[in-house]
Amino acid sequence: YVTTNYHSNAGVSLSGSELRMSEVEECLKRIQSHKGVTGCIVVNQEGIPIRSSLDNATTVQYAGLIHQLTAKARTTVRDLDPTNDLNFLRIRTAKHEIMVAPDKDYLLIVTQDPSQT
């Protein structure tokens, strides 16, 4: 984490980690505002949801299942080519679309209604 404090014009001090969390929240709000988006979930390395716009039961279900699926997809990609890695996973069904952006420490899961896009 950045130890330097950032100062806004209003005189409010934000540490590097607070600034990053503010940026994350702003990014999630921006994604959520897109037409057809029904939910956003941020999941940590252990598959535990740390941010979500969905209800608790749905969040826990999606986080657990999508975390497992993403891990399997990443393993499959690496088994096929050890120099490659999973960058994005998109699952489209008749009712939903689930997009997953895996990172080193987190997964971003976005759900949307494909009929509204």
DSSP file with accessible surface (Angstrom, degrees, kcal/mol):
  #  RESIDUE AA STRUCTURE BP1 BP2  ACC     N-H-->O    O-->H-N    N-H-->O    O-->H-N    TCO  KAPPA ALPHA  PHI   PSI    X-CA   Y-CA   Z-CA
    1    1 A Y              0   0  212      0, 0.0     2,-0.3     0, 0.0    15,-0.0   0.000 360.0 360.0 360.0 148.5    0.0    0.0    0.0
    2    2 A V        -     0   0   58      1,-0.1    14,-0.8     2,-0.1    15,-0.5  -0.582 360.0-164.3 -75.1 131.9    1.0    3.5   -0.7
    3    3 A T        +     0   0  133     -2,-0.3    -1,-0.1    12,-0.1     2,-0.1   0.614  57.6 101.8 -94.7 -12.2    1.9    5.3    2.6
    4    4 A T  S    S-     0   0   88     11,-0.1    12,-0.6     1,-0.1     2,-0.4  -0.462  70.8-129.7 -70.8 141.2    1.8    8.8    1.2
    5    5 A N  E     -A   15   0A  83     10,-0.2     2,-0.4    -2,-0.1    10,-0.2  -0.743  14.5-145.5 -91.8 141.0   -1.4   10.8    2.0
    6    6 A Y  E     -A   14   0A 102      8,-3.1     8,-2.6    -2,-0.4     2,-0.5  -0.861  10.4-150.6-103.7 141.2   -3.3   12.5   -0.8
    7    7 A H  E     -A   13   0A 139     -2,-0.4     6,-0.2     6,-0.2     2,-0.1  -0.942   3.8-153.8-117.4 128.4   -5.0   15.8   -0.1
    8    8 A S    >   -     0   0   57      4,-1.9     3,-1.8    -2,-0.5     0, 0.0  -0.441  36.2-101.9 -87.7 171.3   -8.1   17.0   -1.8
    9    9 A N  T 3  S+     0   0  182      1,-0.3    -1,-0.1    -2,-0.1    -2,-0.0   0.753 120.9  63.1 -64.3 -23.4   -9.0   20.7   -2.3
   10   10 A A  T 3  S-     0   0   87      2,-0.1    -1,-0.3     1,-0.0     3,-0.1   0.465 117.8-110.8 -82.2  -0.2  -11.5   20.3    0.5
   11   11 A G  S <  S+     0   0   62     -3,-1.8     2,-0.4     1,-0.3    -2,-0.1   0.601  70.9 142.3  83.4  10.5   -8.7   19.5    3.0
   12   12 A V        -     0   0   83      2,-0.0    -4,-1.9     1,-0.0     2,-0.5  -0.720  43.2-141.4 -87.6 132.6   -9.7   15.9    3.4
   13   13 A S  E     -A    7   0A  52     -2,-0.4     2,-0.4    -6,-0.2    -6,-0.2  -0.814  18.6-175.1 -98.5 130.4   -6.8   13.5    3.7
   14   14 A L  E     -A    6   0A  55     -8,-2.6    -8,-3.1    -2,-0.5     2,-0.1  -0.989  17.6-137.9-123.7 131.6   -7.0   10.1    2.0
   15   15 A S  E  >  -A    5   0A  27     -2,-0.4     4,-2.6   -10,-0.2     5,-0.2  -0.346  36.1 -99.8 -75.0 168.3   -4.4    7.3    2.3
   16   16 A G  H  > S+     0   0    3    -14,-0.8     4,-2.4   -12,-0.6     5,-0.2   0.902 124.1  48.2 -56.9 -42.2   -3.4    5.4   -0.8
   17   17 A S  H  > S+     0   0   42    -15,-0.5     4,-2.2     2,-0.2    -1,-0.2   0.893 111.5  49.7 -70.4 -35.1   -5.6    2.4    0.1
   18   18 A E  H  > S+     0   0  102      2,-0.2     4,-2.2     1,-0.2    -2,-0.2   0.908 111.0  50.4 -67.4 -38.3   -8.6    4.7    0.9
   19   19 A L  H  X S+     0   0   48     -4,-2.6     4,-2.3     1,-0.2    -2,-0.2   0.932 110.3  49.3 -64.6 -44.1   -8.1    6.4   -2.5
   20   20 A R  H  X S+     0   0   99     -4,-2.4     4,-2.5     1,-0.2    -1,-0.2   0.903 110.0  50.7 -62.3 -41.4   -8.0    3.1   -4.3
   21   21 A M  H  X S+     0   0   76     -4,-2.2     4,-2.7     2,-0.2    -1,-0.2   0.906 109.4  51.5 -64.3 -37.6  -11.2    2.0   -2.6
   22   22 A S  H  X S+     0   0   64     -4,-2.2     4,-2.3     2,-0.2    -2,-0.2   0.914 110.7  48.3 -63.4 -41.5  -12.8    5.2   -3.6
   23   23 A E  H  X S+     0   0  112     -4,-2.3     4,-2.5     2,-0.2    -2,-0.2   0.892 111.2  50.8 -65.0 -39.6  -11.7    4.6   -7.2
   24   24 A V  H  X S+     0   0   56     -4,-2.5     4,-2.7     2,-0.2    -2,-0.2   0.937 110.3  48.9 -63.3 -46.7  -13.0    1.0   -7.0
   25   25 A E  H  X S+     0   0   63     -4,-2.7     4,-2.3     1,-0.2    -2,-0.2   0.917 112.1  49.1 -60.1 -41.9  -16.4    2.2   -5.7
   26   26 A E  H  X S+     0   0  102     -4,-2.3     4,-2.1     2,-0.2    -1,-0.2   0.913 111.3  49.6 -64.8 -41.9  -16.6    4.8   -8.5
   27   27 A C  H  X S+     0   0   46     -4,-2.5     4,-2.5     2,-0.2    -2,-0.2   0.919 110.3  50.2 -63.2 -43.6  -15.7    2.2  -11.1
   28   28 A L  H  X S+     0   0   24     -4,-2.7     4,-2.8     1,-0.2    -2,-0.2   0.906 109.9  50.7 -63.2 -39.8  -18.4   -0.2   -9.8
   29   29 A K  H  X S+     0   0  134     -4,-2.3     4,-1.4    -5,-0.2    -1,-0.2   0.900 109.9  50.6 -63.5 -40.1  -21.0    2.5   -9.9
   30   30 A R  H  < S+     0   0  140     -4,-2.1     4,-0.4     2,-0.2    -2,-0.2   0.929 112.8  45.2 -64.0 -45.2  -20.0    3.3  -13.5
   31   31 A I  H >< S+     0   0   36     -4,-2.5     3,-1.7     1,-0.2    -2,-0.2   0.936 110.9  53.9 -62.7 -45.8  -20.3   -0.4  -14.5
   32   32 A Q  H 3< S+     0   0   64     -4,-2.8    -1,-0.2     1,-0.3    -2,-0.2   0.799 100.9  61.4 -60.7 -27.2  -23.6   -0.7  -12.7
   33   33 A S  T 3< S+     0   0   93     -4,-1.4    -1,-0.3    -3,-0.2    -2,-0.2   0.617  80.1 108.4 -79.2 -10.5  -25.0    2.2  -14.6
   34   34 A H  S X  S-     0   0  118     -3,-1.7     3,-1.7    -4,-0.4     2,-0.0  -0.390  85.0 -93.2 -68.3 144.8  -24.7    0.5  -18.0
   35   35 A K  T 3  S+     0   0  160      1,-0.2    -1,-0.1    -2,-0.1     3,-0.1  -0.310 108.4  13.6 -59.0 130.9  -27.8   -0.6  -19.7
   36   36 A G  T 3  S+     0   0    5      1,-0.3    77,-2.7    81,-0.1     2,-0.3   0.199  86.1 135.7  90.5 -16.1  -28.7   -4.2  -18.9
   37   37 A V  E <   +B  112   0B  19     -3,-1.7    -1,-0.3    75,-0.2    75,-0.3  -0.503  25.3 176.4 -69.8 127.0  -26.3   -4.7  -16.0
   38   38 A T  E     -     0   0B  64     73,-2.7     2,-0.3     1,-0.3    74,-0.2   0.586  59.5  -6.5-106.8 -14.5  -28.1   -6.4  -13.1
   39   39 A G  E     -B  111   0B   1     72,-1.5    72,-2.5    -8,-0.1     2,-0.4  -0.953  46.3-150.4-175.9 155.6  -25.2   -6.8  -10.7
   40   40 A C  E     -B  110   0B   5     -2,-0.3    13,-2.0    70,-0.2    14,-0.4  -0.998  16.3-177.5-132.9 136.8  -21.5   -6.5   -9.9
   41   41 A I  E     -BC 109  52B   1     68,-2.7    68,-3.1    -2,-0.4     2,-0.5  -1.000  13.6-157.6-135.3 134.6  -19.5   -8.6   -7.5
   42   42 A V  E     -BC 108  51B  17      9,-2.8     8,-3.2    -2,-0.4     9,-1.4  -0.964  18.2-170.1-109.4 127.2  -15.8   -8.3   -6.4
   43   43 A V  E     -BC 107  49B   0     64,-2.4    64,-2.4    -2,-0.5    -2,-0.0  -0.946  13.1-135.3-120.3 137.8  -14.4  -11.6   -5.1
   44   44 A N  E >   -B  106   0B  30      4,-2.6     3,-2.1    -2,-0.4    62,-0.2  -0.192  41.4 -84.9 -82.4-178.2  -11.1  -12.1   -3.4
   45   45 A Q  T 3  S+     0   0  109     60,-0.7    61,-0.1     1,-0.3    -1,-0.1   0.777 127.9  54.7 -58.6 -29.5   -8.6  -14.9   -4.0
   46   46 A E  T 3  S-     0   0  127      2,-0.1    -1,-0.3     1,-0.0    60,-0.1   0.452 120.7-105.2 -85.4  -1.4  -10.4  -17.2   -1.6
   47   47 A G  S <  S+     0   0   12     -3,-2.1    -2,-0.1     1,-0.3    20,-0.1   0.612  74.6 141.0  87.8  12.7  -13.7  -16.8   -3.4
   48   48 A I        -     0   0   93     15,-0.0    -4,-2.6    19,-0.0    -1,-0.3  -0.775  53.4-124.6 -92.2 124.8  -15.1  -14.5   -0.7
   49   49 A P  E     +C   43   0B  40      0, 0.0    -6,-0.3     0, 0.0     3,-0.1  -0.492  31.2 174.0 -68.8 132.9  -17.2  -11.6   -2.0
   50   50 A I  E     +     0   0B  69     -8,-3.2     2,-0.3     1,-0.4    -7,-0.2   0.595  69.3  21.2-114.1 -18.1  -16.0   -8.3   -0.7
   51   51 A R  E     +C   42   0B  92     -9,-1.4    -9,-2.8   -26,-0.0    -1,-0.4  -0.983  69.4 160.9-146.3 141.4  -18.2   -5.9   -2.7
   52   52 A S  E     -C   41   0B  51     -2,-0.3   -11,-0.2   -11,-0.2     4,-0.1  -0.982  36.3-159.6-159.9 148.9  -21.6   -6.6   -4.3
   53   53 A S  S    S+     0   0   62    -13,-2.0     2,-0.2    -2,-0.3   -12,-0.1   0.331  77.8  83.6-105.2   2.7  -24.6   -4.8   -5.6
   54   54 A L  S    S-     0   0   39    -14,-0.4   -15,-0.1     1,-0.2    -2,-0.0  -0.572  92.5 -84.2-100.0 167.6  -26.7   -8.0   -5.4
   55   55 A D     >  -     0   0   96     -2,-0.2     4,-2.6     1,-0.1     5,-0.2  -0.227  46.7-104.7 -66.9 162.1  -28.6   -9.5   -2.4
   56   56 A N  H  > S+     0   0  128      1,-0.2     4,-2.7     2,-0.2     5,-0.2   0.899 116.3  49.1 -59.9 -46.9  -26.5  -11.7    0.0
   57   57 A A  H  > S+     0   0   69      1,-0.2     4,-2.2     2,-0.2    -1,-0.2   0.933 115.2  44.2 -62.5 -44.6  -27.8  -15.1   -1.1
   58   58 A T  H  > S+     0   0   39      2,-0.2     4,-2.9     1,-0.2     5,-0.3   0.916 113.2  52.5 -65.7 -42.4  -27.3  -14.4   -4.8
   59   59 A T  H  X S+     0   0    6     -4,-2.6     4,-2.9     1,-0.2     5,-0.2   0.941 110.8  46.0 -58.4 -49.2  -23.8  -12.9   -4.1
   60   60 A V  H  X S+     0   0   80     -4,-2.7     4,-2.3     2,-0.2     5,-0.3   0.918 114.5  48.4 -63.6 -42.2  -22.6  -15.9   -2.2
   61   61 A Q  H  X S+     0   0  119     -4,-2.2     4,-2.3    -5,-0.2     5,-0.3   0.956 116.1  41.9 -63.5 -52.0  -24.0  -18.3   -4.8
   62   62 A Y  H  X S+     0   0   44     -4,-2.9     4,-2.8     1,-0.2     5,-0.5   0.921 113.8  52.8 -61.8 -45.3  -22.4  -16.5   -7.8
   63   63 A A  H  X S+     0   0    1     -4,-2.9     4,-1.9    -5,-0.3     5,-0.2   0.940 113.4  42.7 -58.4 -47.8  -19.1  -15.8   -5.9
   64   64 A G  H  X S+     0   0   29     -4,-2.3     4,-1.9    -5,-0.2    -1,-0.2   0.947 120.0  40.2 -65.2 -49.4  -18.6  -19.5   -5.0
   65   65 A L  H  X S+     0   0   99     -4,-2.3     4,-2.4    -5,-0.3    -2,-0.2   0.921 118.1  45.3 -70.0 -44.0  -19.6  -21.0   -8.4
   66   66 A I  H  X S+     0   0   12     -4,-2.8     4,-2.8    -5,-0.3     5,-0.2   0.876 110.0  55.7 -70.6 -34.2  -18.0  -18.4  -10.6
   67   67 A H  H  X S+     0   0   50     -4,-1.9     4,-2.2    -5,-0.5    -1,-0.2   0.947 111.3  44.6 -60.5 -46.2  -14.7  -18.5   -8.6
   68   68 A Q  H  X S+     0   0  134     -4,-1.9     4,-2.2    -5,-0.2    -2,-0.2   0.922 114.4  48.5 -63.3 -45.4  -14.5  -22.3   -9.1
   69   69 A L  H  X S+     0   0   80     -4,-2.4     4,-2.7     2,-0.2    -2,-0.2   0.913 111.6  49.5 -62.8 -42.3  -15.4  -22.0  -12.8
   70   70 A T  H  X S+     0   0    4     -4,-2.8     4,-2.8     2,-0.2     5,-0.2   0.908 109.7  51.3 -65.1 -41.1  -12.8  -19.3  -13.3
   71   71 A A  H  X S+     0   0   47     -4,-2.2     4,-2.4    -5,-0.2    -1,-0.2   0.920 112.4  46.8 -61.6 -42.1  -10.1  -21.3  -11.5
   72   72 A K  H  X S+     0   0  134     -4,-2.2     4,-2.5     2,-0.2    -2,-0.2   0.916 112.5  49.1 -66.3 -42.9  -10.9  -24.3  -13.7
   73   73 A A  H  X S+     0   0   22     -4,-2.7     4,-2.5     2,-0.2    -2,-0.2   0.921 111.3  49.8 -63.0 -42.0  -10.9  -22.2  -16.9
   74   74 A R  H  X S+     0   0   51     -4,-2.8     4,-2.4     2,-0.2    -2,-0.2   0.930 111.6  48.6 -62.7 -43.9   -7.5  -20.6  -15.9
   75   75 A T  H  X S+     0   0   66     -4,-2.4     4,-2.5    -5,-0.2    -2,-0.2   0.915 111.1  50.8 -61.9 -42.9   -6.0  -24.1  -15.3
   76   76 A T  H  X S+     0   0   64     -4,-2.5     4,-2.1     2,-0.2    -2,-0.2   0.930 109.9  49.1 -61.7 -46.0   -7.3  -25.3  -18.6
   77   77 A V  H  X S+     0   0   36     -4,-2.5     4,-1.9     1,-0.2     7,-0.2   0.933 114.1  46.1 -60.0 -43.9   -5.8  -22.4  -20.5
   78   78 A R  H  < S+     0   0  112     -4,-2.4    -1,-0.2     1,-0.2    -2,-0.2   0.851 109.4  54.5 -70.2 -33.8   -2.5  -22.9  -18.8
   79   79 A D  H  < S+     0   0  126     -4,-2.5    -1,-0.2     1,-0.2    -2,-0.2   0.875 110.4  47.0 -65.3 -37.6   -2.6  -26.7  -19.4
   80   80 A L  H  < S+     0   0  148     -4,-2.1    -2,-0.2     1,-0.3    -1,-0.2   0.856 137.5   3.9 -70.6 -36.5   -3.1  -26.0  -23.1
   81   81 A D    ><  -     0   0   66     -4,-1.9     3,-2.5    -5,-0.2    -1,-0.3  -0.781  62.8-158.4-153.1 103.0   -0.3  -23.4  -23.2
   82   82 A P  T 3  S+     0   0  112      0, 0.0    -4,-0.1     0, 0.0    -3,-0.1   0.686  94.9  57.8 -59.4 -16.0    1.9  -22.8  -20.0
   83   83 A T  T 3  S+     0   0  128     -5,-0.1     2,-0.2     2,-0.0    -5,-0.1   0.465  97.8  79.0 -91.6   0.3    2.9  -19.4  -21.3
   84   84 A N    <   -     0   0   82     -3,-2.5     2,-0.3    -7,-0.2    -3,-0.1  -0.584  58.7-166.6-105.4 166.2   -0.8  -18.2  -21.6
   85   85 A D        -     0   0   55     -2,-0.2     2,-0.4    -8,-0.1   -11,-0.1  -0.984  31.4 -97.0-148.9 157.5   -3.3  -17.0  -19.0
   86   86 A L        +     0   0   17     -2,-0.3     3,-0.1     1,-0.2   -12,-0.1  -0.631  37.9 171.2 -77.1 126.2   -7.0  -16.3  -18.8
   87   87 A N        +     0   0  130     -2,-0.4     2,-0.3     1,-0.4    -1,-0.2   0.736  64.1   0.5-103.9 -33.2   -7.9  -12.7  -19.4
   88   88 A F        -     0   0  106     13,-0.2     2,-0.4     2,-0.0    -1,-0.4  -0.982  54.4-157.8-159.6 144.6  -11.6  -12.7  -19.6
   89   89 A L  E     -D  100   0B  33     11,-2.4    11,-3.2    -2,-0.3     2,-0.4  -0.998  10.9-174.8-131.3 128.1  -14.5  -15.2  -19.3
   90   90 A R  E     -D   99   0B 145     -2,-0.4     2,-0.5     9,-0.2     9,-0.2  -0.990   2.9-174.2-127.7 127.7  -17.9  -14.6  -20.8
   91   91 A I  E     -D   98   0B  47      7,-3.0     7,-3.1    -2,-0.4     2,-0.5  -0.982   5.1-172.3-122.6 121.7  -20.9  -16.9  -20.3
   92   92 A R  E     +D   97   0B 149     -2,-0.5     5,-0.2     5,-0.2     2,-0.2  -0.967   8.6 169.6-120.6 125.9  -24.1  -16.2  -22.2
   93   93 A T        -     0   0   71      3,-3.4    -2,-0.0    -2,-0.5     0, 0.0  -0.637  52.3 -91.7-117.7-178.8  -27.3  -18.1  -21.5
   94   94 A A  S    S+     0   0  107     -2,-0.2    21,-0.1     1,-0.2     3,-0.1   0.841 125.0  25.8 -64.2 -31.1  -30.8  -17.6  -22.7
   95   95 A K  S    S+     0   0  157      1,-0.2     2,-0.3    19,-0.1    20,-0.2   0.718 124.7  24.8-105.2 -28.0  -31.6  -15.5  -19.6
   96   96 A H        -     0   0   79     17,-0.2    -3,-3.4    18,-0.1     2,-0.4  -0.934  50.8-148.7-139.3 161.7  -28.3  -14.1  -18.4
   97   97 A E  E     -DE  92 112B   2     15,-2.2    15,-2.4    -2,-0.3     2,-0.5  -0.999  15.6-166.1-130.4 130.7  -24.8  -13.0  -19.3
   98   98 A I  E     -DE  91 111B  22     -7,-3.1    -7,-3.0    -2,-0.4     2,-0.4  -0.982   3.1-170.0-119.6 123.6  -22.0  -13.4  -16.8
   99   99 A M  E     -DE  90 110B  27     11,-3.0    11,-2.9    -2,-0.5     2,-0.5  -0.953   2.7-166.8-116.1 133.1  -18.7  -11.6  -17.5
  100  100 A V  E     -DE  89 109B   0    -11,-3.2   -11,-2.4    -2,-0.4     9,-0.2  -0.981  10.5-170.3-125.2 125.5  -15.6  -12.3  -15.4
  101  101 A A  E     - E   0 108B  35      7,-2.7     7,-1.9    -2,-0.5     2,-0.2  -0.916  18.9-157.5-112.8  99.6  -12.5  -10.2  -15.4
  102  102 A P  E     + E   0 107B  17      0, 0.0     2,-0.3     0, 0.0     5,-0.2  -0.557  13.7 178.8 -80.3 145.0   -9.9  -12.2  -13.3
  103  103 A D        -     0   0  100      3,-2.5   -16,-0.0    -2,-0.2    -2,-0.0  -0.765  45.8 -93.1-129.5 177.4   -7.0  -10.4  -11.8
  104  104 A K  S    S+     0   0  159     -2,-0.3     3,-0.1     1,-0.2    -1,-0.0   0.917 122.4  15.5 -61.3 -41.6   -4.1  -11.6   -9.6
  105  105 A D  S    S+     0   0   58      1,-0.1   -60,-0.7   -61,-0.0     2,-0.3   0.614 127.8  31.0-108.8 -18.3   -5.9  -10.8   -6.3
  106  106 A Y  E     -B   44   0B 101    -62,-0.2    -3,-2.5   -61,-0.1     2,-0.4  -0.928  56.9-139.2-141.0 162.9   -9.5  -10.4   -7.3
  107  107 A L  E     -BE  43 102B  11    -64,-2.4   -64,-2.4    -2,-0.3     2,-0.6  -0.986  13.7-152.7-119.5 136.7  -12.3  -11.4   -9.7
  108  108 A L  E     -BE  42 101B  44     -7,-1.9    -7,-2.7    -2,-0.4     2,-0.5  -0.954  14.7-170.0-106.6 120.9  -14.8   -8.9  -11.1
  109  109 A I  E     -BE  41 100B   0    -68,-3.1   -68,-2.7    -2,-0.6     2,-0.4  -0.957   4.2-176.2-113.2 125.5  -18.1  -10.5  -11.9
  110  110 A V  E     -BE  40  99B  14    -11,-2.9   -11,-3.0    -2,-0.5     2,-0.4  -0.989   5.7-163.6-122.5 129.1  -20.7   -8.6  -13.8
  111  111 A T  E     +BE  39  98B   4    -72,-2.5   -73,-2.7    -2,-0.4   -72,-1.5  -0.875  14.0 172.0-109.0 144.8  -24.1  -10.0  -14.6
  112  112 A Q  E     -BE  37  97B  22    -15,-2.4   -15,-2.2    -2,-0.4   -75,-0.2  -0.985  38.1-114.8-148.2 161.5  -26.4   -8.6  -17.2
  113  113 A D    >   -     0   0   41    -77,-2.7     3,-1.9    -2,-0.3     4,-0.3  -0.860  24.1-155.5 -93.9 110.5  -29.7   -9.2  -19.0
  114  114 A P  G >  S+     0   0   13      0, 0.0     3,-0.9     0, 0.0    -1,-0.1   0.744  89.3  65.5 -65.0 -19.5  -28.8   -9.8  -22.6
  115  115 A S  G 3  S+     0   0  100      1,-0.2   -79,-0.0   -20,-0.2   -19,-0.0   0.668 101.7  50.3 -74.7 -13.9  -32.2   -8.8  -23.8
  116  116 A Q  G <         0   0   93     -3,-1.9    -1,-0.2   -80,-0.1   -79,-0.1   0.387 360.0 360.0-101.5   0.2  -31.6   -5.2  -22.5
  117  117 A T    <         0   0   93     -3,-0.9   -81,-0.1    -4,-0.3    -5,-0.0  -0.496 360.0 360.0 -96.7 360.0  -28.2   -4.7  -24.2
